[in-house]
Amino acid sequence: MYKPYSPEWNRKRYLKEAIDSYFNDYIEVDVIYADLMDILHERSEGAYADFQRTTDLEAKLHRD
């Protein structure tokens, strides 16, 4: 169990609230899955874009 109002406690609370919202609205499991995959994909794409910018900058710094 996490200490109340700690970052871990808040993170778990937010996740629980999101899951409860899906279940309370009787959202199909396939929709929950698709939403999770979309979120993960968006996160991955953003991380890749950051990586690409960093790689491009490193390459330019090594050339100059």
Buried (B, 14 or more C-beta within 10 A) or exposed (E): EEEEEEEEEEEEEEEEEEEEEBEEEEEEEEEBEEEEEEEEEEEEEEEEEEEEEEEEEEEEEEEE
